Amino acid sequence: MILVLNGPNLNLLGTREPEVYGRETLGDLETLCEAWGSELGVSVTCRQSNYEGQLLEWIHEAGGAGFTGIVINPGALTHYSYALRDAIAGQPLPVVEVHISNVDAREAFRHTSVTAAVCRGKISGLGLLGYRLAMEFLTEGR
Ligand code: DQA
């Protein structure tokens, strides 16, 4: 049972800087994740919030709720949220960080991830496929 979390501004996928993030909407992404879950034989729950505290609470609750792994695109929180880092570090589930764009090819502030070090790994720049690869790792890769 995989939890897919998307952070701030990812509700705007499809219209937000489409040259960077593509034309597929958050709804399209969540439909894809559910289809990929079916292929991988794992159930998937997708959630998005623009609120840091909401993301923290979902992470805190995930183990107790029966999830076995978390895919997270923290959006810009990636670059500065020590609270998000601590929430990931403080729970037992494997977490994979995903970025749709290649953050290392963009502005300097995006080159820092304060969360990646407490994740099992990070996938960046592979578009929506990154979510699938993260799900594959969480179901098959360990
Ligand atoms: C992002 C990259 C972040 O730098 C940015 O703030 C986002 C999206 C990505 O998916 O490429 O909101 O996480």
Backbone and ligand atoms as CSV (ligand in chain L), in Angstrom:
chain,resi,resn,atom,element,x,y,z
A,1,MET,N,N,0.857,-1.186,0.000
A,1,MET,CA,C,0.000,0.000,0.000
A,1,MET,C,C,0.900,1.245,0.000
A,2,ILE,N,N,0.853,1.955,-1.088
A,2,ILE,CA,C,1.774,3.087,-1.272
A,2,ILE,C,C,1.014,4.400,-1.163
A,3,LEU,N,N,1.634,5.347,-0.456
A,3,LEU,CA,C,1.099,6.702,-0.332
A,3,LEU,C,C,1.904,7.615,-1.261
A,4,VAL,N,N,1.203,8.270,-2.178
A,4,VAL,CA,C,1.838,9.224,-3.098
A,4,VAL,C,C,1.444,10.629,-2.657
A,5,LEU,N,N,2.441,11.394,-2.229
A,5,LEU,CA,C,2.193,12.753,-1.732
A,5,LEU,C,C,2.768,13.781,-2.678
A,6,ASN,N,N,1.970,14.766,-2.999
A,6,ASN,CA,C,2.432,15.919,-3.778
A,6,ASN,C,C,2.243,17.175,-2.945
A,7,GLY,N,N,3.279,18.010,-2.935
A,7,GLY,CA,C,3.281,19.196,-2.105
A,7,GLY,C,C,2.838,20.446,-2.834
A,8,PRO,N,N,3.253,21.599,-2.320
A,8,PRO,CA,C,2.753,22.895,-2.771
A,8,PRO,C,C,2.855,23.111,-4.276
A,9,ASN,N,N,1.805,23.663,-4.816
A,9,ASN,CA,C,1.693,24.102,-6.216
A,9,ASN,C,C,1.530,22.960,-7.214
A,10,LEU,N,N,1.628,21.719,-6.749
A,10,LEU,CA,C,1.498,20.616,-7.709
A,10,LEU,C,C,0.038,20.387,-8.103
A,11,ASN,N,N,-0.897,21.029,-7.402
A,11,ASN,CA,C,-2.289,21.039,-7.867
A,11,ASN,C,C,-2.433,21.824,-9.170
A,12,LEU,N,N,-1.413,22.620,-9.488
A,12,LEU,CA,C,-1.474,23.444,-10.704
A,12,LEU,C,C,-0.851,22.764,-11.917
A,13,LEU,N,N,-0.444,21.508,-11.761
A,13,LEU,CA,C,0.146,20.788,-12.906
A,13,LEU,C,C,-0.787,20.877,-14.106
A,14,GLY,N,N,-0.184,21.038,-15.272
A,14,GLY,CA,C,-0.973,21.142,-16.506
A,14,GLY,C,C,-1.042,22.575,-17.002
A,15,THR,N,N,-1.170,23.509,-16.042
A,15,THR,CA,C,-1.212,24.931,-16.428
A,15,THR,C,C,0.012,25.677,-15.925
A,16,ARG,N,N,0.668,25.164,-14.894
A,16,ARG,CA,C,1.817,25.821,-14.292
A,16,ARG,C,C,3.068,25.524,-15.109
A,17,GLU,N,N,3.693,26.540,-15.676
A,17,GLU,CA,C,4.952,26.380,-16.415
A,17,GLU,C,C,4.990,25.043,-17.190
A,18,PRO,N,N,4.085,24.882,-18.150
A,18,PRO,CA,C,4.005,23.580,-18.832
A,18,PRO,C,C,5.289,23.186,-19.553
A,19,GLU,N,N,6.100,24.207,-19.934
A,19,GLU,CA,C,7.375,23.883,-20.585
A,19,GLU,C,C,8.338,23.203,-19.612
A,20,VAL,N,N,8.082,23.375,-18.307
A,20,VAL,CA,C,8.928,22.732,-17.285
A,20,VAL,C,C,8.281,21.446,-16.773
A,21,TYR,N,N,6.960,21.517,-16.501
A,21,TYR,CA,C,6.294,20.411,-15.810
A,21,TYR,C,C,5.351,19.596,-16.696
A,22,GLY,N,N,5.216,20.002,-17.972
A,22,GLY,CA,C,4.358,19.241,-18.865
A,22,GLY,C,C,2.913,19.687,-18.816
A,23,ARG,N,N,2.090,19.053,-19.619
A,23,ARG,CA,C,0.686,19.467,-19.769
A,23,ARG,C,C,-0.274,18.534,-19.047
A,24,GLU,N,N,0.242,17.498,-18.406
A,24,GLU,CA,C,-0.668,16.604,-17.682
A,24,GLU,C,C,-1.015,17.212,-16.325
A,25,THR,N,N,-2.270,17.055,-15.947
A,25,THR,CA,C,-2.766,17.642,-14.696
A,25,THR,C,C,-2.463,16.719,-13.517
A,26,LEU,N,N,-2.714,17.255,-12.318
A,26,LEU,CA,C,-2.568,16.411,-11.125
A,26,LEU,C,C,-3.518,15.216,-11.209
A,27,GLY,N,N,-4.711,15.456,-11.713
A,27,GLY,CA,C,-5.664,14.351,-11.882
A,27,GLY,C,C,-5.117,13.279,-12.816
A,28,ASP,N,N,-4.492,13.722,-13.915
A,28,ASP,CA,C,-3.879,12.760,-14.849
A,28,ASP,C,C,-2.796,11.953,-14.126
A,29,LEU,N,N,-1.960,12.668,-13.354
A,29,LEU,CA,C,-0.873,11.993,-12.631
A,29,LEU,C,C,-1.434,10.963,-11.646
A,30,GLU,N,N,-2.482,11.346,-10.929
A,30,GLU,CA,C,-3.030,10.428,-9.933
A,30,GLU,C,C,-3.689,9.219,-10.607
A,31,THR,N,N,-4.318,9.445,-11.755
A,31,THR,CA,C,-4.891,8.318,-12.504
A,31,THR,C,C,-3.779,7.369,-12.957
A,32,LEU,N,N,-2.669,7.955,-13.436
A,32,LEU,CA,C,-1.535,7.124,-13.846
A,32,LEU,C,C,-0.993,6.316,-12.670
A,33,CYS,N,N,-0.835,6.974,-11.515
A,33,CYS,CA,C,-0.278,6.270,-10.351
A,33,CYS,C,C,-1.175,5.102,-9.951
A,34,GLU,N,N,-2.489,5.302,-10.022
A,34,GLU,CA,C,-3.403,4.212,-9.667
A,34,GLU,C,C,-3.283,3.065,-10.672
A,35,ALA,N,N,-3.152,3.412,-11.961
A,35,ALA,CA,C,-3.000,2.370,-12.995
A,35,ALA,C,C,-1.678,1.632,-12.802
A,36,TRP,N,N,-0.622,2.366,-12.510
A,36,TRP,CA,C,0.677,1.720,-12.273
A,36,TRP,C,C,0.608,0.821,-11.045
A,37,GLY,N,N,-0.126,1.275,-10.016
A,37,GLY,CA,C,-0.302,0.449,-8.831
A,37,GLY,C,C,-0.970,-0.871,-9.179
A,38,SER,N,N,-2.008,-0.812,-10.027
A,38,SER,CA,C,-2.692,-2.044,-10.454
A,38,SER,C,C,-1.716,-2.975,-11.150
A,39,GLU,N,N,-0.894,-2.415,-12.048
A,39,GLU,CA,C,0.090,-3.239,-12.758
A,39,GLU,C,C,1.084,-3.880,-11.799
A,40,LEU,N,N,1.445,-3.128,-10.761
A,40,LEU,CA,C,2.455,-3.611,-9.813
A,40,LEU,C,C,1.837,-4.444,-8.699
A,41,GLY,N,N,0.501,-4.496,-8.664
A,41,GLY,CA,C,-0.182,-5.299,-7.647
A,41,GLY,C,C,-0.167,-4.647,-6.274
A,42,VAL,N,N,-0.184,-3.315,-6.252
A,42,VAL,CA,C,-0.155,-2.623,-4.967
A,42,VAL,C,C,-1.217,-1.519,-4.995
A,43,SER,N,N,-1.881,-1.317,-3.875
A,43,SER,CA,C,-2.871,-0.248,-3.856
A,43,SER,C,C,-2.174,1.095,-3.589
A,44,VAL,N,N,-2.752,2.133,-4.145
A,44,VAL,CA,C,-2.128,3.446,-4.122
A,44,VAL,C,C,-3.142,4.473,-3.640
A,45,THR,N,N,-2.697,5.316,-2.729
A,45,THR,CA,C,-3.503,6.464,-2.300
A,45,THR,C,C,-2.727,7.729,-2.626
A,46,CYS,N,N,-3.365,8.642,-3.354
A,46,CYS,CA,C,-2.712,9.889,-3.762
A,46,CYS,C,C,-3.315,11.059,-2.995
A,47,ARG,N,N,-2.428,11.915,-2.495
A,47,ARG,CA,C,-2.890,13.119,-1.795
A,47,ARG,C,C,-2.008,14.292,-2.188
A,48,GLN,N,N,-2.617,15.466,-2.200
A,48,GLN,CA,C,-1.846,16.697,-2.479
A,48,GLN,C,C,-2.249,17.751,-1.471
A,49,SER,N,N,-1.276,18.518,-0.994
A,49,SER,CA,C,-1.603,19.667,-0.163
A,49,SER,C,C,-0.628,20.802,-0.412
A,50,ASN,N,N,-1.155,22.016,-0.277
A,50,ASN,CA,C,-0.302,23.208,-0.321
A,50,ASN,C,C,0.201,23.575,1.065
A,51,TYR,N,N,-0.160,22.767,2.081
A,51,TYR,CA,C,0.152,23.097,3.466
A,51,TYR,C,C,1.189,22.127,4.033
A,52,GLU,N,N,2.281,22.691,4.488
A,52,GLU,CA,C,3.360,21.875,5.050
A,52,GLU,C,C,2.856,20.980,6.180
A,53,GLY,N,N,2.087,21.586,7.115
A,53,GLY,CA,C,1.628,20.822,8.277
A,53,GLY,C,C,0.757,19.635,7.893
A,54,GLN,N,N,-0.038,19.793,6.853
A,54,GLN,CA,C,-0.875,18.679,6.396
A,54,GLN,C,C,-0.010,17.541,5.875
A,55,LEU,N,N,1.026,17.893,5.124
A,55,LEU,CA,C,1.937,16.862,4.622
A,55,LEU,C,C,2.613,16.138,5.787
A,56,LEU,N,N,3.033,16.909,6.801
A,56,LEU,CA,C,3.679,16.294,7.970
A,56,LEU,C,C,2.726,15.302,8.634
A,57,GLU,N,N,1.470,15.690,8.787
A,57,GLU,CA,C,0.524,14.810,9.484
A,57,GLU,C,C,0.268,13.544,8.682
A,58,TRP,N,N,0.182,13.661,7.365
A,58,TRP,CA,C,0.002,12.444,6.555
A,58,TRP,C,C,1.209,11.520,6.694
A,59,ILE,N,N,2.388,12.108,6.759
A,59,ILE,CA,C,3.600,11.281,6.925
A,59,ILE,C,C,3.597,10.617,8.303
A,60,HIS,N,N,3.254,11.390,9.336
A,60,HIS,CA,C,3.219,10.821,10.695
A,60,HIS,C,C,2.281,9.618,10.766
A,61,GLU,N,N,1.151,9.720,10.081
A,61,GLU,CA,C,0.084,8.721,10.202
A,61,GLU,C,C,0.291,7.519,9.285
A,62,ALA,N,N,1.205,7.637,8.324
A,62,ALA,CA,C,1.253,6.647,7.237
A,62,ALA,C,C,1.534,5.234,7.725
A,63,GLY,N,N,2.514,5.076,8.613
A,63,GLY,CA,C,2.849,3.729,9.098
A,63,GLY,C,C,1.660,3.097,9.802
A,64,GLY,N,N,1.037,3.850,10.699
A,64,GLY,CA,C,-0.116,3.354,11.451
A,64,GLY,C,C,-1.313,3.074,10.574
A,65,ALA,N,N,-1.376,3.739,9.433
A,65,ALA,CA,C,-2.507,3.556,8.512
A,65,ALA,C,C,-2.290,2.365,7.582
A,66,GLY,N,N,-1.160,1.697,7.708
A,66,GLY,CA,C,-0.924,0.481,6.918
A,66,GLY,C,C,-0.174,0.678,5.626
A,67,PHE,N,N,0.286,1.908,5.364
A,67,PHE,CA,C,1.084,2.105,4.155
A,67,PHE,C,C,2.444,1.424,4.328
A,68,THR,N,N,3.021,1.010,3.195
A,68,THR,CA,C,4.314,0.314,3.241
A,68,THR,C,C,5.434,1.147,2.642
A,69,GLY,N,N,5.101,2.246,2.004
A,69,GLY,CA,C,6.112,3.125,1.437
A,69,GLY,C,C,5.464,4.417,0.982
A,70,ILE,N,N,6.306,5.442,0.850
A,70,ILE,CA,C,5.808,6.767,0.471
A,70,ILE,C,C,6.607,7.284,-0.713
A,71,VAL,N,N,5.905,7.766,-1.727
A,71,VAL,CA,C,6.494,8.544,-2.821
A,71,VAL,C,C,6.129,9.987,-2.545
A,72,ILE,N,N,7.123,10.866,-2.509
A,72,ILE,CA,C,6.796,12.274,-2.228
A,72,ILE,C,C,7.504,13.208,-3.195
A,73,ASN,N,N,6.704,14.108,-3.760
A,73,ASN,CA,C,7.251,15.272,-4.448
A,73,ASN,C,C,6.944,16.464,-3.551
A,74,PRO,N,N,7.938,16.918,-2.799
A,74,PRO,CA,C,7.657,17.976,-1.827
A,74,PRO,C,C,7.582,19.369,-2.439
A,75,GLY,N,N,7.710,19.486,-3.769
A,75,GLY,CA,C,7.718,20.819,-4.371
A,75,GLY,C,C,8.853,21.643,-3.776
A,76,ALA,N,N,8.606,22.932,-3.619
A,76,ALA,CA,C,9.664,23.821,-3.117
A,76,ALA,C,C,10.046,23.537,-1.668
A,77,LEU,N,N,9.197,22.831,-0.906
A,77,LEU,CA,C,9.573,22.471,0.470
A,77,LEU,C,C,10.872,21.668,0.494
A,78,THR,N,N,11.122,20.961,-0.595
A,78,THR,CA,C,12.367,20.199,-0.756
A,78,THR,C,C,13.589,21.008,-0.354
A,79,HIS,N,N,13.551,22.273,-0.720
A,79,HIS,CA,C,14.769,23.077,-0.662
A,79,HIS,C,C,15.007,23.747,0.682
A,80,TYR,N,N,13.994,23.714,1.573
A,80,TYR,CA,C,14.196,24.440,2.838
A,80,TYR,C,C,13.443,23.885,4.037
A,81,SER,N,N,12.613,22.860,3.879
A,81,SER,CA,C,11.756,22.464,5.010
A,81,SER,C,C,12.432,21.428,5.903
A,82,TYR,N,N,13.053,21.925,6.986
A,82,TYR,CA,C,13.626,20.996,7.966
A,82,TYR,C,C,12.520,20.236,8.689
A,83,ALA,N,N,11.331,20.843,8.785
A,83,ALA,CA,C,10.218,20.146,9.429
A,83,ALA,C,C,9.818,18.907,8.623
A,84,LEU,N,N,9.806,19.057,7.289
A,84,LEU,CA,C,9.484,17.913,6.439
A,84,LEU,C,C,10.585,16.855,6.531
A,85,ARG,N,N,11.820,17.321,6.526
A,85,ARG,CA,C,12.939,16.380,6.677
A,85,ARG,C,C,12.783,15.585,7.978
A,86,ASP,N,N,12.505,16.273,9.089
A,86,ASP,CA,C,12.390,15.589,10.371
A,86,ASP,C,C,11.208,14.626,10.386
A,87,ALA,N,N,10.124,14.990,9.715
A,87,ALA,CA,C,8.960,14.089,9.662
A,87,ALA,C,C,9.311,12.806,8.918
A,88,ILE,N,N,10.041,12.942,7.823
A,88,ILE,CA,C,10.453,11.746,7.065
A,88,ILE,C,C,11.406,10.900,7.897
A,89,ALA,N,N,12.381,11.578,8.536
A,89,ALA,CA,C,13.376,10.849,9.329
A,89,ALA,C,C,12.751,10.158,10.533
A,90,GLY,N,N,11.646,10.708,11.040
A,90,GLY,CA,C,11.069,10.221,12.281
A,90,GLY,C,C,10.061,9.109,12.125
A,91,GLN,N,N,9.931,8.567,10.942
A,91,GLN,CA,C,8.964,7.475,10.728
A,91,GLN,C,C,9.686,6.344,9.988
A,92,PRO,N,N,9.159,5.138,10.081
A,92,PRO,CA,C,9.929,3.980,9.624
A,92,PRO,C,C,9.804,3.602,8.145
A,93,LEU,N,N,8.862,4.171,7.436
A,93,LEU,CA,C,8.616,3.691,6.074
A,93,LEU,C,C,9.691,4.187,5.110
A,94,PRO,N,N,9.992,3.395,4.079
A,94,PRO,CA,C,10.885,3.882,3.024
A,94,PRO,C,C,10.192,4.980,2.223
A,95,VAL,N,N,10.957,6.019,1.937
A,95,VAL,CA,C,10.420,7.176,1.212
A,95,VAL,C,C,11.307,7.439,0.003
A,96,VAL,N,N,10.689,7.676,-1.157
A,96,VAL,CA,C,11.425,8.060,-2.364
A,96,VAL,C,C,10.975,9.461,-2.767
A,97,GLU,N,N,11.964,10.332,-2.961
A,97,GLU,CA,C,11.690,11.718,-3.383
A,97,GLU,C,C,11.677,11.785,-4.906
A,98,VAL,N,N,10.657,12.440,-5.439
A,98,VAL,CA,C,10.513,12.552,-6.899
A,98,VAL,C,C,10.365,14.017,-7.287
A,99,HIS,N,N,11.068,14.402,-8.346
A,99,HIS,CA,C,10.865,15.715,-8.975
A,99,HIS,C,C,10.607,15.505,-10.455
A,100,ILE,N,N,9.606,16.170,-10.956
A,100,ILE,CA,C,9.250,16.046,-12.366
A,100,ILE,C,C,10.346,16.663,-13.228
A,101,SER,N,N,10.790,17.837,-12.834
A,101,SER,CA,C,11.844,18.528,-13.586
A,101,SER,C,C,13.217,18.106,-13.073
A,102,ASN,N,N,14.232,18.427,-13.862
A,102,ASN,CA,C,15.612,18.145,-13.451
A,102,ASN,C,C,16.093,19.306,-12.590
A,103,VAL,N,N,15.906,19.169,-11.289
A,103,VAL,CA,C,16.201,20.288,-10.396
A,103,VAL,C,C,17.670,20.718,-10.463
A,104,ASP,N,N,18.553,19.802,-10.798
A,104,ASP,CA,C,19.988,20.141,-10.847
A,104,ASP,C,C,20.352,20.960,-12.082
A,105,ALA,N,N,19.444,21.015,-13.043
A,105,ALA,CA,C,19.686,21.815,-14.249
A,105,ALA,C,C,18.995,23.172,-14.170
A,106,ARG,N,N,18.430,23.478,-13.012
A,106,ARG,CA,C,17.640,24.717,-12.877
A,106,ARG,C,C,18.356,25.702,-11.938
A,107,GLU,N,N,17.594,26.614,-11.323
A,107,GLU,CA,C,18.203,27.643,-10.471
A,107,GLU,C,C,18.994,26.996,-9.329
A,108,ALA,N,N,19.975,27.744,-8.838
A,108,ALA,CA,C,20.880,27.203,-7.810
A,108,ALA,C,C,20.124,26.776,-6.553
A,109,PHE,N,N,19.068,27.525,-6.182
A,109,PHE,CA,C,18.376,27.164,-4.935
A,109,PHE,C,C,17.726,25.787,-5.026
A,110,ARG,N,N,17.468,25.338,-6.272
A,110,ARG,CA,C,16.846,24.016,-6.427
A,110,ARG,C,C,17.871,22.877,-6.352
A,111,HIS,N,N,19.140,23.223,-6.307
A,111,HIS,CA,C,20.171,22.178,-6.262
A,111,HIS,C,C,20.287,21.568,-4.871
A,112,THR,N,N,19.756,22.284,-3.873
A,112,THR,CA,C,19.791,21.766,-2.502
A,112,THR,C,C,18.479,21.059,-2.195
A,113,SER,N,N,18.596,19.833,-1.692
A,113,SER,CA,C,17.439,19.156,-1.120
A,113,SER,C,C,17.762,18.864,0.329
A,114,VAL,N,N,16.955,19.403,1.245
A,114,VAL,CA,C,17.167,19.090,2.659
A,114,VAL,C,C,16.466,17.785,3.041
A,115,THR,N,N,15.672,17.253,2.129
A,115,THR,CA,C,14.908,16.035,2.415
A,115,THR,C,C,15.526,14.770,1.824
A,116,ALA,N,N,16.285,14.909,0.750
A,116,ALA,CA,C,16.759,13.713,0.032
A,116,ALA,C,C,17.610,12.804,0.915
A,117,ALA,N,N,18.383,13.397,1.830
A,117,ALA,CA,C,19.306,12.579,2.635
A,117,ALA,C,C,18.579,11.628,3.578
A,118,VAL,N,N,17.321,11.931,3.904
A,118,VAL,CA,C,16.574,11.026,4.775
A,118,VAL,C,C,15.590,10.159,3.979
A,119,CYS,N,N,15.689,10.238,2.652
A,119,CYS,CA,C,14.910,9.351,1.783
A,119,CYS,C,C,15.798,8.205,1.323
A,120,ARG,N,N,15.151,7.150,0.826
A,120,ARG,CA,C,15.935,6.031,0.303
A,120,ARG,C,C,16.633,6.411,-0.985
A,121,GLY,N,N,16.032,7.321,-1.740
A,121,GLY,CA,C,16.636,7.776,-2.978
A,121,GLY,C,C,15.844,8.918,-3.551
A,122,LYS,N,N,16.380,9.465,-4.627
A,122,LYS,CA,C,15.743,10.636,-5.260
A,122,LYS,C,C,15.746,10.435,-6.767
A,123,ILE,N,N,14.629,10.742,-7.405
A,123,ILE,CA,C,14.511,10.664,-8.861
A,123,ILE,C,C,14.133,12.068,-9.334
A,124,SER,N,N,14.894,12.587,-10.300
A,124,SER,CA,C,14.671,13.961,-10.734
A,124,SER,C,C,14.829,14.051,-12.238
A,125,GLY,N,N,13.898,14.741,-12.894
A,125,GLY,CA,C,14.075,15.062,-14.303
A,125,GLY,C,C,13.496,14.056,-15.271
A,126,LEU,N,N,12.805,13.047,-14.777
A,126,LEU,CA,C,12.267,12.004,-15.661
A,126,LEU,C,C,10.773,12.161,-15.877
A,127,GLY,N,N,10.267,13.365,-15.563
A,127,GLY,CA,C,8.836,13.605,-15.765
A,127,GLY,C,C,7.996,12.737,-14.841
A,128,LEU,N,N,6.763,12.466,-15.282
A,128,LEU,CA,C,5.845,11.688,-14.444
A,128,LEU,C,C,6.325,10.253,-14.266
A,129,LEU,N,N,7.153,9.782,-15.202
A,129,LEU,CA,C,7.701,8.421,-15.090
A,129,LEU,C,C,8.436,8.217,-13.770
A,130,GLY,N,N,8.988,9.297,-13.215
A,130,GLY,CA,C,9.682,9.185,-11.931
A,130,GLY,C,C,8.807,8.587,-10.845
A,131,TYR,N,N,7.527,8.925,-10.874
A,131,TYR,CA,C,6.611,8.379,-9.856
A,131,TYR,C,C,6.496,6.863,-10.019
A,132,ARG,N,N,6.413,6.424,-11.263
A,132,ARG,CA,C,6.298,4.980,-11.492
A,132,ARG,C,C,7.555,4.254,-11.020
A,133,LEU,N,N,8.720,4.824,-11.358
A,133,LEU,CA,C,9.970,4.182,-10.968
A,133,LEU,C,C,10.085,4.106,-9.446
A,134,ALA,N,N,9.649,5.160,-8.781
A,134,ALA,CA,C,9.668,5.155,-7.317
A,134,ALA,C,C,8.736,4.065,-6.779
A,135,MET,N,N,7.557,3.932,-7.400
A,135,MET,CA,C,6.621,2.899,-6.965
A,135,MET,C,C,7.191,1.508,-7.206
A,136,GLU,N,N,7.880,1.333,-8.327
A,136,GLU,CA,C,8.510,0.033,-8.605
A,136,GLU,C,C,9.528,-0.298,-7.529
A,137,PHE,N,N,10.342,0.697,-7.168
A,137,PHE,CA,C,11.332,0.449,-6.120
A,137,PHE,C,C,10.645,0.034,-4.829
A,138,LEU,N,N,9.579,0.730,-4.481
A,138,LEU,CA,C,8.934,0.462,-3.190
A,138,LEU,C,C,8.218,-0.879,-3.177
A,139,THR,N,N,7.846,-1.393,-4.352
A,139,THR,CA,C,7.153,-2.688,-4.363
A,139,THR,C,C,8.108,-3.847,-4.645
A,140,GLU,N,N,9.162,-3.579,-5.407
A,140,GLU,CA,C,10.025,-4.684,-5.863
A,140,GLU,C,C,11.477,-4.517,-5.499
A,141,GLY,N,N,11.890,-3.283,-5.229
A,141,GLY,CA,C,13.323,-2.991,-5.217
A,141,GLY,C,C,14.052,-3.281,-3.946
A,142,ARG,N,N,13.323,-3.561,-2.842
A,142,ARG,CA,C,14.046,-3.704,-1.585
A,142,ARG,C,C,14.577,-5.098,-1.377
L,1,DQA,C1,C,9.520,20.185,-8.324
L,1,DQA,C2,C,10.793,21.030,-8.340
L,1,DQA,C3,C,10.777,22.092,-7.262
L,1,DQA,O1,O,11.961,22.873,-7.307
L,1,DQA,C4,C,9.584,23.017,-7.456
L,1,DQA,O2,O,9.534,23.951,-6.418
L,1,DQA,C5,C,8.308,22.255,-7.592
L,1,DQA,C6,C,8.279,21.053,-8.400
L,1,DQA,C7,C,9.467,19.186,-9.497
L,1,DQA,O3,O,8.631,18.301,-9.450
L,1,DQA,O4,O,10.244,19.312,-10.467
L,1,DQA,O5,O,7.271,22.702,-7.106
L,1,DQA,O6,O,9.483,19.448,-7.123
